[in-house]
Amino acid sequence: MKLPQFEYAMPSTIEEAIALLAAHRGEARPIAGGQSLIPILAFRLAGPSLLVDLRKLPGLDRISISREGVTLGAKVRWCDIEAHRQLGAAHPLLAAAVACVAHYQVRNRGTVGGSLAHADPAAELPGIAMTCDAEIAITGPAGSRTMKAVDFFLAPLMTALAPDELIVELRLPPWPGARRWAFEEFARQRGAFALAGIALFYDEQNGVANNAHIGVIGASSRLHRLAAAEAALNGRTVNDDVIVEVAGESAREVDPVDELDVSADYRRALVRALVQRGLQAASTRARDT
Ligand SMILES: Cc1cc2nc3c(=O)[nH]c(=O)nc-3n(C[C@H](O)[C@H](O)[C@H](O)COP(=O)(O)OP(=O)(O)OC[C@H]3O[C@@H](n4cnc5c(N)ncnc54)[C@H](O)[C@@H]3O)c2cc1C
């Protein structure tokens, strides 16, 4: 399908990009990898008068690992995360989730900032941001601000980002080496969006789970954590009975989408199975102590 007509700009500074977005008052859209935006334009779901290409903006393609956690610049691509030598150890949950994103061609262009701004409830990275209580750094005409992921994602494909603001980076909190974690998803084929997925982690002290985080992607029309399932896990010794109980709580708590070809009941059953599988993997995986 042919794209609608639009003007095109390739600014070389963040300030210039923001000025262009601001001058067009909601009629301009940033473009990064184009892997979500171009199909949207092709299907005429958006018709911006100007595309502001972010590719020349400096300083947005850094990956940094420090005591403060992992920071991913907005222009970091899926394949950059995959190729990074330390990320697998520094944030295994992130690495496992990103390994499930799309196909090689998409992974070669799609970016962190594009995925967060697109806010697809089935997308892996927004799910990781929610599960890990990540912060999103944003800059715009009024200056810079950071938002918690839980406040940033408002609804499917909708965020708290103003039309003249840019995502600058994603900041994931520190990841203790001994943490127990799992990422599990079910898709019709490798690289397709998940019908349901879960990201979970917990810390363990004296054999008891605490600080449990369980996030869901794909199953619901919104990204969310399963607070009752987390509560059911906290303070418990993780054994087969507890795993079955928490998986059941997750299935009750999730708010699944009901579609003609994938029913809500099926998605609920998927969430139960994925949480069960995830907790089994997390509780038995060898870990750094
Ligand atoms: C066949 C196919 C399969 C896919 N499968 C998956 C999958 O399994 N999992 C998954 O998560 N994703 C999947 N995707 C989406 C893919 O990961 C996209 O790359 C990603 O969602 C958007 O990144 P992008 O850089 O291409 O953004 P773009 O398409 O360039 O932009 C997407 C949106 O973000 C905005 N934007 C981009 N950068 C910024 C910024 N820095 N600040 C503010 N706004 C910005 C744009 O204006 C636009 O609204 C798939 C895509 C395709 C085509």
The ligand as a Gaussian input file, in Angstrom:
#p B3LYP/6-31G(d) Opt

LIG

0 1
 C        6.567000      -8.024000      11.263000
 C        6.746000      -7.318000      12.591000
 C        6.765000      -8.077000      13.738000
 C        6.941000      -7.442000      14.970000
 N        6.962000      -8.212000      16.101000
 C        7.160000      -7.625000      17.295000
 C        7.225000      -8.386000      18.507000
 O        7.133000      -9.612000      18.508000
 N        7.418000      -7.713000      19.668000
 C        7.547000      -6.347000      19.721000
 O        7.712000      -5.788000      20.790000
 N        7.496000      -5.610000      18.604000
 C        7.313000      -6.196000      17.402000
 N        7.261000      -5.428000      16.278000
 C        7.386000      -3.958000      16.424000
 C        8.836000      -3.567000      16.391000
 O        9.512000      -4.055000      17.527000
 C        9.010000      -2.047000      16.300000
 O       10.305000      -1.859000      15.896000
 C        8.854000      -1.213000      17.531000
 O        7.610000      -1.414000      18.117000
 C        8.927000       0.273000      17.162000
 O       10.241000       0.655000      17.037000
 P       10.688000       1.573000      15.819000
 O       12.023000       2.117000      16.186000
 O       10.585000       0.832000      14.561000
 O        9.644000       2.793000      15.909000
 P        8.890000       3.593000      14.763000
 O        8.049000       2.661000      13.958000
 O        9.831000       4.472000      14.043000
 O        7.953000       4.494000      15.679000
 C        6.916000       3.897000      16.463000
 C        6.231000       5.016000      17.247000
 O        7.138000       5.567000      18.183000
 C        7.330000       6.978000      17.977000
 N        8.723000       7.201000      18.320000
 C        9.818000       6.552000      17.840000
 N       10.923000       6.931000      18.519000
 C       10.520000       7.843000      19.444000
 C       11.196000       8.596000      20.465000
 N       12.507000       8.471000      20.696000
 N       10.467000       9.436000      21.211000
 C        9.131000       9.556000      21.020000
 N        8.438000       8.873000      20.088000
 C        9.119000       8.022000      19.317000
 C        6.920000       7.209000      16.533000
 O        6.471000       8.519000      16.318000
 C        5.783000       6.205000      16.402000
 O        4.618000       6.722000      16.965000
 C        7.078000      -6.028000      15.045000
 C        7.054000      -5.263000      13.863000
 C        6.883000      -5.900000      12.652000
 C        6.865000      -5.058000      11.403000

